[in-house]
Amino acid sequence: MAVPKRKTSRWRRDNRRAQNFFSKVKLSSLVSCPNCGELTIPHRVCPYCGYYKGREVIKVS
């Protein structure tokens, strides 16, 4: 039975898992931002205007 020689680091594990994130996001699961109207992932800060739930969370230049 194959057993790993070393523990997989959190960085390597998370980096591997992050590769599939955008392939899982379907067009039907996108919502329009109430502030700027761009399509974004639900329950996330809008990357175009930086708003979430009606308040500015990050500054977008």
C-alpha positions in Angstrom: 0.0 0.0 0.0 1.4 3.4 -1.0 2.0 5.8 1.9 3.2 9.4 1.6 6.8 9.9 2.8 6.1 13.4 4.0 3.1 15.4 5.2 1.6 17.6 2.5 1.9 21.2 3.6 -1.2 23.4 3.9 0.1 25.7 1.1 0.5 22.8 -1.3 -2.8 21.2 -0.4 -4.7 24.6 -0.7 -2.9 25.5 -3.9 -4.1 22.2 -5.4 -7.7 22.7 -4.3 -7.8 26.3 -5.6 -7.2 25.1 -9.2 -10.8 23.9 -9.5 -12.5 26.9 -8.0 -13.4 28.8 -11.2 -14.4 25.6 -13.1 -17.0 25.0 -10.4 -18.5 28.5 -10.8 -21.3 28.3 -13.3 -22.9 31.2 -15.1 -26.2 30.3 -13.5 -24.7 30.8 -10.1 -23.5 34.4 -10.7 -25.6 37.3 -9.5 -25.5 41.0 -10.5 -24.0 43.4 -8.0 -26.6 45.8 -6.7 -24.1 48.6 -6.6 -22.5 48.4 -10.1 -24.5 45.7 -11.9 -21.5 43.5 -12.8 -21.8 39.7 -12.5 -20.2 38.4 -9.3 -20.1 35.3 -7.1 -22.8 35.5 -4.5 -21.8 36.3 -0.9 -18.5 37.7 -2.0 -17.1 41.3 -2.3 -17.6 42.6 -5.8 -14.2 42.7 -7.4 -15.3 45.6 -9.7 -16.5 48.1 -7.2 -15.4 46.7 -3.8 -18.9 46.8 -2.2 -20.6 44.1 -0.2 -24.1 44.4 1.3 -24.3 48.1 0.5 -21.0 49.2 2.1 -17.5 49.7 0.7 -15.2 46.9 2.0 -12.2 47.3 -0.2 -10.9 50.3 -2.3 -10.8 49.5 -6.0 -8.7 51.8 -8.1 
